Amino acid sequence: MHCIWGVIFIVGIIIFYIPVRVVYDYYAVDVTRVEYFKQNLPEQLNGFKLVLISDIQADRYTNEQRLENFVEKVNATKPDLVLIAGDVITSTPDYIKTSTGFIGRIKSKLGVFACVGDHDNWAYRQDTKRSIREIQEALVAENVLMIDNGKKIINVDGAEIRITFVTNTYVEKVSENVLDSLADHNLNYDLSIFLTHQPVKNLINKAKQYNYDMFLAGHTHGGQISFLFPFMLLSPTQFETTYVRGVFYLDDMMIYVTRGLGMSLAPVRYNSTPEITEIIIKPKT
């Protein structure tokens, strides 16, 4: 008898839960709020709202309807600063203008900045440099910078936020020399952020070595297709990284891997709702 009820339960999941969840994860967007506490935080940064997004990946599945809904929810957070952890498109140049046009609608007090993602190389599969260049130019036209291995200092009424943009993708692996040159040894910044696409262990260790406050990434889609069990999440993404989704800590450094919006390989999400991440900066007492 117990066996029969078990079979009925499994069949019910297959028939009802799975398709409902797939539809939900296609249309819904979660806004996740995280607080980061830092010692000796200047008053200018108390309550500062940083919004992290990633993997927009405009294509025929992540269409204008999904993009518009996503951008509206980003704007509803009223961010001070927006960072994009790469992957503006999925592939082909056909969706560059569409994606960058919607990104250009994002309203942020101190601007919108992006690092380079894997798919940003693949507008032209045989010419990755052209792919990056055309996406960067389209973003600049929308007053958004995509920074390829570089640094940016954001001044907030005299307080300084350091952001390091690191390009580490399937196409281009960042070298130790480049990492060391990007990781500023000056520890006098009020907030230090390491932004990259892939949550790779050696990059996380490097950020910790250079005393960054935050390591921010995307890439994983939160597992994209994930199976939930009590106290456990299983996803093919775990073969690549243990940092699949959400918040982690390495001593005082916060690691956040956001689930992003788009899809790759399969045009479906399952138990991985798209995500916008609000990070509120507060003083540690």
For each residue, the residues with C-beta under 8 A, 3 or more apart:
1: 4 5
2: 5 6
3: 6 7
4: 1 7 8
5: 1 2 8 9
6: 2 3 9 10
7: 3 4 10 11
8: 4 5 11 12
9: 5 6 12 13
10: 6 7 13 14
11: 7 8 14 15
12: 8 9 15 16 17
13: 9 10 16 17 18
14: 10 11 17 18
15: 11 12 18 19
16: 12 13 19 20
17: 12 13 14 20 21
18: 13 14 15 21 22 270
19: 15 16 22 23
20: 16 17 23 24
21: 17 18 24 25 270 271
22: 18 19 25 26 268 269 270
23: 19 20 26 27
24: 20 21 27 28 273
25: 21 22 28 268 269 270 271 272 273 274
26: 22 23 66 268 269
27: 23 24 66 69
28: 24 25 273 274
29: 69 70 73 261 273 274 275 276
30: 259 273 274 275 276
31: 73 76 77 275 276 278
32: 246 258 275 276 277 278
33: 278 280
34: 247 254 256 277 278 279 280
35: 279 280 282
36: 213 214 254 279 280 281 282
37: 282 283 284
38: 41 45 191 213 281 282 283 284
39: 283 284
40: 283
41: 38 45 46 190 191 281 282 283 284
42: 45 46 158 159 190
43: 46
44: 48 156 157 158 159 190
45: 38 41 42 48 156 159 161 190 191 281
46: 41 42 43 281 282 283
47: 280 281 282
48: 44 45 80 81 156 191 280 281
49: 77 78 79 80 81 278 279 280 281
50: 79 80 81 82 83 193 278 279 280 281
51: 74 77 79 81 82 83 108 276 277 278 279
52: 82 83 85 216 218 256 258 276 277 279
53: 56 70 74 82 83 84 85 218 258 260 261 276 277
54: 84 85 86 87 117 197 217 218 219 258 259 260 261
55: 85 86 87 117 218 219 221 259 260 261 262
56: 53 62 67 70 84 87 88 89 99 102 103 260 261 262
57: 62 87 88 89 90 99 119 260 261 262 263 264
58: 62 63 67 88 89 90 95 98 99 102 262
59: 62 63 89 90 91 92 95 262
60: 63
61: 66 262 263 267
62: 56 57 58 59 66 67 90 261 262 263
63: 58 59 60 66 67
64: 67 68 98 102
65: 68 69
66: 26 27 61 62 63 69 70 261
67: 56 58 62 63 64 70 71 98 99 102 261
68: 64 65 71 72 102
69: 27 29 65 66 72 73
70: 29 53 56 66 67 73 74 102 261 274 276
71: 67 68 74 75 102 103 105 106
72: 68 69 75 76
73: 29 31 69 70 76 77 276
74: 51 53 70 71 77 79 82 106 276
75: 71 72 78 105 106 107
76: 31 72 73
77: 31 49 51 73 74 276 278
78: 49 75 107
79: 49 50 51 74 82 107 108 109 278
80: 48 49 50 108 109 110 156
81: 48 49 50 51 108 109 110 111 113 154 161
82: 50 51 52 53 74 79 106 108 111 112 113
83: 50 51 52 53 112 113 114 163 193 195 216
84: 53 54 56 88 103 112 113 114 115 146
85: 52 53 54 55 114 115 117 195 196 197 216 217 218 219 258 260
86: 54 55 114 115 116 117 118 119 120 169 196 197 218 219
87: 54 55 56 57 90 117 118 119 120 197 218 219 260 262
88: 56 57 58 84 96 99 100 103 114 117 119 120 135 139 146
89: 56 57 58 59 92 95 96 99 119 120 122 123 135
90: 57 58 59 62 87 95 119 122 262 263 264
91: 59 119 122 123 125
92: 59 89 95 122 123
93: 96 123 124 131 134
94: 98
95: 58 59 89 90 92 98 99
96: 88 89 93 99 100 123 134 135 138
97: 100 101 138
98: 58 64 67 94 95 101 102
99: 56 57 58 67 88 89 95 96 102 103
100: 88 96 97 103 104 135 138 139 141 142 144
101: 97 98 104 105 142
102: 56 58 64 67 68 70 71 98 99 105 106
103: 56 71 84 88 99 100 106 112 114 139 142 144
104: 100 101 139 141 142 143 144
105: 71 75 101 102
106: 71 74 75 82 102 103 112 144
107: 75 78 79
108: 51 79 80 81 82 111 112
109: 79 80 81
110: 80 81 154 156
111: 81 82 108 143 144 145 154
112: 82 83 84 103 106 108 143 144 145
113: 81 82 83 84 144 145 146 147 152 163 165 195
114: 83 84 85 86 88 103 139 144 145 146 147 165
115: 84 85 86 146 147 148 165 166 167 195 196 197
116: 86 120 121 132 146 148 165 167 169 172 197
117: 54 55 85 86 87 88 120 169 197 218 219
118: 86 87 121 122 169 170 171 197 198 219
119: 57 86 87 88 89 90 91 122 264
120: 86 87 88 89 116 117 123 131 132 135 146 169
121: 116 118 128 131 132 169 170 171 172
122: 89 90 91 92 118 119 125 128 131
123: 89 91 92 93 96 120 130 131 134 135
124: 93 127 128 130 131
125: 91 122 128
126:
127: 124 130 131
128: 121 122 124 125 131 132 171 172
129: 132 133
130: 123 124 127 133 134
131: 93 120 121 122 123 124 127 128 134 135
132: 116 120 121 128 129 135 136 146 148
133: 129 130 136 137
134: 93 96 123 130 131 137 138
135: 88 89 96 100 120 123 131 132 138 139 146
136: 132 133 139 140 145 146 148
137: 133 134 140 141
138: 96 97 100 134 135 141 142
139: 88 100 103 104 114 135 136 142 144 145 146
140: 136 137 143 144 145
141: 100 104 137 138
142: 100 101 103 104 138 139
143: 104 111 112 140
144: 100 103 104 106 111 112 113 114 139 140
145: 111 112 113 114 136 139 140 152
146: 84 88 113 114 115 116 120 132 135 136 139
147: 113 114 115 150 151 152 165
148: 115 116 132 136 165 167
149: 165 166 167 174 178 182
150: 147 164 165 182
151: 147 162 163 164 165 182 184
152: 113 145 147 162 163 165
153: 160 161 162 163 189
154: 81 110 111 160 161 163
155: 158 159 160 161
156: 44 45 48 80 110 159 160 161
157: 44
158: 42 44 155
159: 42 44 45 155 156 190 191
160: 153 154 155 156 188 189 190 191
161: 45 81 153 154 155 156 189 190 191 192 193
162: 151 152 153 184 189 191 192 193
163: 83 113 151 152 153 154 193 195
164: 150 151 182 183 184 192 193 194 195 212
165: 113 114 115 116 147 148 149 150 151 152 182 195 196
166: 115 149 174 179 182 194 195 196 203
167: 115 116 148 149 172 174 196 197
168: 172 173 174 196 197 198 200 203
169: 86 116 117 118 120 121 172 173 197 198
170: 118 121
171: 118 121 128
172: 116 121 128 167 168 169
173: 168 169
174: 149 166 167 168 178 179 203
175: 178 179
176: 179 180
177: 180 181
178: 149 174 175 181 182
179: 166 174 175 176 182 183 203 206
180: 176 177 183
181: 177 178
182: 149 150 151 164 165 166 178 179
183: 164 179 180 206 207 209 210 212
184: 151 162 164 189 192 210
185: 210
186: 189
187: 211
188: 160
189: 153 160 161 162 184 186 192
190: 41 42 44 45 159 160 161
191: 38 41 45 48 159 160 161 162 213 214 281
192: 161 162 164 184 189 210 211 212 213 214
193: 50 83 161 162 163 164 212 213 214 216
194: 164 166 203 206 207 212 214 215 216
195: 83 85 113 115 163 164 165 166 216 217
196: 85 86 115 165 166 167 168 199 200 203 215 216 217
197: 54 85 86 87 115 116 117 118 167 168 169 217 218 219
198: 118 168 169 203 217 219 241
199: 196 203 204 215 217 219 220 241 243 255 257
200: 168 196 203 204 241
201: 204 205 241
202: 205 206
203: 166 168 174 179 194 196 198 199 200 206 207 215
204: 199 200 201 207 208 215 243 250 255
205: 201 202 208 209
206: 179 183 194 202 203 209 210
207: 183 194 203 204 210 212 215 253
208: 204 205 211 212 215 250 251 253
209: 183 205 206
210: 183 184 185 192 206 207
211: 187 192 208 253
212: 164 183 192 193 194 207 208 215 253
213: 36 38 191 192 193 252 253 254
214: 36 191 192 193 194 253 254 255 256 279
215: 194 196 199 203 204 207 208 212 250 253 254 255 256
216: 52 83 85 193 194 195 196 255 256 258
217: 54 85 195 196 197 198 199 243 255 256 257 258
218: 52 53 54 55 85 86 87 117 197 221 257 258 259 260
219: 54 55 85 86 87 117 118 197 198 199 257 260
220: 199 223 224 237 240 241 243 244 245 257 259 260
221: 55 218 224 237 259 260 262 263 264 269 272
222: 226 244 245 246 257 258 259 260 272 273 275
223: 220 226 233 235 236 237 238 244 245 271 272
224: 220 221 235 237 263 264 265 266 268 269 270 272
225: 235 236 266 268 269 270 271 272
226: 222 223 233 234 235 237 244 270 271 272
227: 233 234 235 271
228: 232 233 234 271
229: 232 233 234
230:
231:
232: 228 229
233: 223 226 227 228 229 244 245 271
234: 226 227 228 229 238
235: 223 224 225 226 227 238 244 272
236: 223 225 239
237: 220 221 223 224 226 240 241 244
238: 223 234 235 241 242 244
239: 236
240: 220 237
241: 198 199 200 201 220 237 238 244
242: 238
243: 199 204 217 220 248 255 257
244: 220 222 223 226 233 235 237 238 241 257
245: 220 222 223 233 257 258 259 272 275
246: 32 222 256 257
247: 34 254 255 256
248: 243 254 255 256 257
249: 252 253 254 255
250: 204 208 215 253 255
251: 208
252: 213 249
253: 207 208 211 212 213 214 215 249 250
254: 34 36 213 214 215 247 248 249
255: 199 204 214 215 216 217 243 247 248 249 250
256: 34 52 214 215 216 217 246 247 248 277 279
257: 199 217 218 219 220 222 243 244 245 246 248
258: 32 52 53 54 85 216 217 218 222 245 275 276 277
259: 30 54 55 218 220 221 222 245 272 273 274 275
260: 53 54 55 56 57 85 87 218 219 220 221 222 274 275
261: 29 53 54 55 56 57 62 66 67 70 274
262: 55 56 57 58 59 61 62 87 90 221
263: 57 61 62 90 221 224 266 267 268 269
264: 57 90 119 221 224
265: 224
266: 224 225 263
267: 61 263
268: 22 25 26 224 225 263
269: 22 25 26 221 224 225 263 272 273 274
270: 18 21 22 25 224 225 226
271: 21 25 223 225 226 227 228 233
272: 25 221 222 223 224 225 226 235 245 259 269
273: 24 25 28 29 30 222 259 269
274: 25 28 29 30 70 259 260 261 269
275: 29 30 31 32 222 245 258 259 260
276: 29 30 31 32 51 52 53 70 73 74 77 258
277: 32 34 51 52 53 256 258
278: 31 32 33 34 49 50 51 77 79
279: 34 35 36 49 50 51 52 214 256
280: 33 34 35 36 47 48 49 50
281: 36 38 41 45 46 47 48 49 50 191
282: 35 36 37 38 41 46 47
283: 37 38 39 40 41 46
284: 37 38 39 41
285:
